[in-house]
């Protein structure tokens, strides 16, 4: 097994990988060894109300190195990749020497490839999209997209399909055309040390099950209980994997065992989509097998 390549201390580090793959632990090791800051690149870990259920770093881990963009967004706020890039910009400007880690591929793509200047979606179009997705399903929105956009997005991901539909409806231009007008990226991939943590399905599935049980033991159900009075499934924060299942249990619609099983299945399906996306889009990143992460020495 080859060690992690030397990481020049001045180069930003990017670490992407599927949920439960151990990427956050690797990020913290690098941050401690090189005096860096850990920066979140997960679209759900930004929300304040989910620490346990989204596997955010613990307070003890946060005390070992500076951490940024975790839990800084209110529960009921809208948050997009554009918001994340704007929040990230001052962190980079302040010389944080970051280790940017997460499982949201779109964040890394926008960071290293650039983000199209798409205007915000009007509230009435967002509401119509939410309603159509709920009542008609993903396929209805997908059928109305232009062919070039359909070829570029993850058509199995309802959030990506809805976003593309909203862009077309609100601007009259397909998402693909907007992407073709993308300005230069904030951090070109050539300027970074970029690592893709890979994981075999069976190994990762077992990790996912163990981690969800650990989340339940650590109080994930209490987190969901605190959210219950203001629960709104249409909010971005409600997309936390396992949230809907635990809320269903608290509403008496599922037993805890049923909620646990459904949440584990949903997490495995999510991890499969992540792995597929990363394999297709991160061909130029250095691959690190998750199963052997502990064998890599800390960088100096």
HUNOR-V372459 format. One record per backbone hydrogen bond with DSSP energy under -1.0 kcal/mol. NH is the residue of the N-H (numbers start at 1). CO is the residue of the C=O. Records with the same first field share a line. If there is no record, write none. Layout:
BEGIN
NH->CO, CO
END
This chain:
BEGIN
11->8
13->98
14->193
15->100
16->195
17->102
21->18
26->22
27->23
28->24
29->25
30->26
31->27
32->28
33->29
34->30
36->31
37->97
38->66
39->99
40->68
41->101
47->44
48->73
55->52
56->51
62->58
63->59
64->61
68->38
71->45
73->46
77->74
84->80
85->81
86->82
87->83
88->84
89->85
92->88
93->89
94->90
95->92
96->91
99->37
100->13
101->39
102->15
104->41
105->103
108->104
109->105
110->106
111->107
112->108
113->109
114->110
118->116
126->122
127->123
128->124
129->125
130->126
131->127
132->128
133->129
134->130
135->131
136->132
137->132
142->138
143->139
144->141
145->142
150->146
151->147
152->149
153->149
155->153
157->154
161->157
162->158
163->159
164->160
165->161
166->162
167->163
168->164
169->165
170->166
171->167
172->168
178->174
179->175
180->176
181->178
182->179
187->111
191->188
192->189
193->12
195->14
196->286
197->16
198->288
204->200
205->201
206->202
207->203
208->204
209->205
210->206
211->207
212->208
213->209
214->210
215->211
216->212
217->213
218->214
220->215
223->219
224->220
225->221
226->222
227->223
228->224
230->227
231->228
235->232
238->235
239->236
240->237
243->240
246->242
247->243
248->244
249->245
250->246
251->247
252->249
253->248
259->255
260->256
261->257
262->258
263->259
264->260
265->261
266->262
267->263
268->264
269->265
270->266
271->267
272->268
273->269
274->270
275->271
276->272
277->273
278->274
279->275
280->276
281->277
282->278
285->282
286->194
288->196
290->198
292->289
293->290
295->292
296->293
END
